[in-house]
Amino acid sequence: SLRPALSKSEFEILCACSVVGDRFAPEWIVQIAGRPRDVVASALKTASDLGVLVEASDVVGWLQFRQAALRAALYASLVAFKRRVLHERTAQRLAAEPDGAEPAAHRLRHALLGEHWEVLDEGARASDAFRHAGDALFEAGDFRAAGAHYTRAIAHCQNGKRLDLQRLALKCFVKTADWGQLIPMARAALDAVDRRADPEI
């Protein structure tokens, strides 16, 4: 069991990490957990020494949970209100983070931000974040992932932005020859165009 190996403070900091995501920048945890930097740094080192956290493979300087099941258990240990508070802090922290020089960090931050706004039922904000993640993934040539994020943006978007997002998603599905996604999306986009053109709707 992990709990006896950690102090109360270390366990609470690790629980905060579980809310942030499977991967995260250590610096974020200071504000999200509401603890001093040295305390957070010590807790993250302890978790790394225990093999709970490892260096992220795709973003320099980030950490990630070694096992998804352990992260899920830590997340489940929090009461619902505490989880919501931590989601709110995380969304605020990620929204304030400037886009760095590393493209992978930029893509992942927007995707994470979309997930937190989604949990908080902030649909318009979730849509914008998923759109930014999709744009960054498209620019990186990861069209399958970009299409998935544009689709998530569409699920939360307001009607005025839907057609533009559908167009972007369609470009991704064409590039990946994902006909299962492309055909229904194209039908939905055409239906939206027809509805705009019909003055009775």
C-alpha positions in Angstrom: 0.0 0.0 0.0 1.3 3.5 -0.9 -0.4 5.4 2.0 2.0 4.2 4.8 5.0 5.2 2.8 3.9 8.9 2.6 3.4 11.6 5.1 -0.1 13.3 5.2 1.3 16.3 3.3 3.0 14.1 0.7 -0.2 12.1 0.2 -2.3 15.2 -0.3 0.1 16.7 -2.8 0.1 13.4 -4.8 -3.7 13.5 -4.7 -3.6 17.0 -6.2 -1.3 15.7 -8.9 -3.8 13.0 -9.7 -6.5 15.6 -10.4 -4.2 17.6 -12.7 -3.7 14.7 -15.1 -1.5 11.8 -16.0 1.3 14.2 -17.0 2.0 17.6 -15.6 4.6 20.3 -15.0 5.8 20.1 -11.4 5.7 23.9 -11.1 1.9 23.8 -11.5 1.5 21.8 -8.3 2.7 24.6 -6.0 -0.4 26.7 -6.7 -2.8 23.9 -7.2 -1.9 22.1 -4.0 -1.4 25.4 -2.1 1.9 24.3 -0.6 5.4 25.9 -0.6 7.7 25.0 -3.4 10.2 23.2 -1.3 7.5 21.0 0.3 6.1 20.2 -3.2 9.5 19.4 -4.5 10.2 17.1 -1.6 6.9 15.3 -2.1 7.4 14.8 -5.8 10.9 13.4 -5.2 9.6 11.0 -2.6 6.9 9.9 -5.1 9.6 9.5 -7.8 11.8 7.5 -5.4 8.9 5.2 -4.7 8.3 4.7 -8.5 4.9 6.4 -8.4 6.0 9.2 -10.7 8.5 9.1 -13.6 9.8 11.6 -16.0 7.4 12.2 -18.9 8.7 10.7 -22.1 7.4 13.4 -24.4 7.9 16.7 -22.5 11.2 17.7 -20.9 10.8 18.5 -17.2 7.3 17.1 -16.8 6.4 14.1 -14.6 3.8 11.4 -15.2 2.2 8.7 -13.2 3.8 5.3 -13.9 0.5 3.5 -13.5 -2.9 4.8 -14.5 -4.6 2.6 -11.9 -2.7 4.2 -9.1 -3.6 7.7 -10.3 -7.2 6.7 -10.5 -7.1 5.3 -6.9 -5.6 8.6 -5.6 -8.2 10.6 -7.5 -11.0 8.4 -6.0 -9.7 8.9 -2.5 -10.8 12.6 -2.7 -14.2 13.7 -1.7 -16.2 15.3 -4.6 -16.0 18.9 -3.3 -12.2 18.7 -2.9 -11.9 17.3 -6.4 -13.9 20.2 -7.7 -11.8 22.7 -5.9 -8.6 21.2 -7.3 -10.1 21.1 -10.8 -10.9 24.8 -10.5 -7.4 25.6 -9.3 -5.9 23.5 -12.1 -8.1 25.2 -14.8 -7.1 28.7 -13.5 -3.4 27.7 -13.4 -3.3 26.2 -16.9 -5.3 29.1 -18.4 -2.8 31.6 -17.0 0.2 29.6 -18.3 1.9 31.2 -21.3 2.6 29.1 -24.4 6.2 27.9 -24.0 8.8 27.2 -26.7 8.2 23.4 -26.6 5.3 22.4 -28.9 4.5 19.2 -27.0 3.9 21.1 -23.8 1.7 23.6 -25.6 -0.5 20.8 -27.1 -0.8 18.9 -23.9 -1.6 22.0 -21.8 -4.5 23.0 -23.9 -5.8 19.4 -24.0 -5.6 19.2 -20.2 -7.3 22.6 -19.9 -10.1 21.4 -22.0 -10.6 18.3 -19.8 -10.8 20.4 -16.7 -13.2 22.9 -18.1 -15.3 19.9 -19.3 -15.4 18.5 -15.7 -16.5 21.9 -14.5 -19.3 22.2 -17.0 -17.7 25.2 -18.7 -18.6 24.2 -22.2 -17.5 27.3 -24.1 -14.1 27.3 -22.4 -13.7 23.6 -22.9 -14.5 24.0 -26.6 -11.9 26.8 -27.0 -9.2 24.8 -25.2 -9.8 21.6 -27.3 -9.8 23.8 -30.4 -6.3 25.2 -29.5 -5.1 21.6 -28.8 -6.5 20.5 -32.2 -4.8 23.4 -34.0 -1.4 22.5 -32.4 -1.8 18.8 -33.1 -2.7 19.6 -36.7 0.3 21.8 -37.1 2.4 18.9 -35.7 1.0 16.5 -38.3 -0.9 14.3 -35.8 -4.1 14.5 -37.7 -5.9 11.6 -35.9 -5.4 13.3 -32.5 -6.3 16.7 -34.0 -9.5 15.3 -35.3 -10.4 13.8 -31.9 -9.8 17.1 -30.2 -11.8 19.1 -32.8 -14.6 16.6 -32.2 -14.5 17.2 -28.5 -14.5 21.0 -29.2 -17.7 20.5 -31.4 -19.4 18.7 -28.5 -19.1 21.8 -26.4 -19.2 24.6 -28.9 -21.8 27.3 -29.4 -23.6 27.2 -32.7 -21.7 30.1 -34.3 -18.5 28.1 -34.2 -19.7 24.7 -35.0 -19.4 24.8 -38.8 -15.8 26.0 -38.7 -14.9 23.3 -36.2 -16.6 20.7 -38.4 -14.6 21.9 -41.4 -11.3 21.5 -39.4 -12.3 18.0 -38.2 -13.2 17.0 -41.8 -9.7 18.0 -43.0 -8.3 15.6 -40.4 -10.6 12.7 -41.3 -9.7 13.1 -44.9 -6.0 13.1 -44.2 -6.4 9.9 -42.1 -9.0 8.3 -44.4 -11.2 7.9 -41.3 -14.5 7.3 -43.2 -16.3 6.2 -40.1 -15.9 9.7 -38.7 -15.8 11.6 -42.0 -19.2 10.6 -43.4 -21.4 11.5 -40.4 -19.4 14.7 -39.8 -19.9 15.7 -43.4 -23.6 15.0 -43.2 -23.8 17.1 -40.0 -21.9 20.0 -41.6 -24.1 19.9 -44.7 -27.2 19.9 -42.5 -25.9 22.9 -40.7 -25.3 24.8 -44.0 -28.9 23.9 -45.1 -30.3 25.1 -41.8 -28.5 28.4 -42.2 -29.8 28.8 -45.7 -33.4 28.1 -44.7 -35.1 31.3 -43.5 -37.8 29.3 -41.8 -35.4 27.7 -39.4 
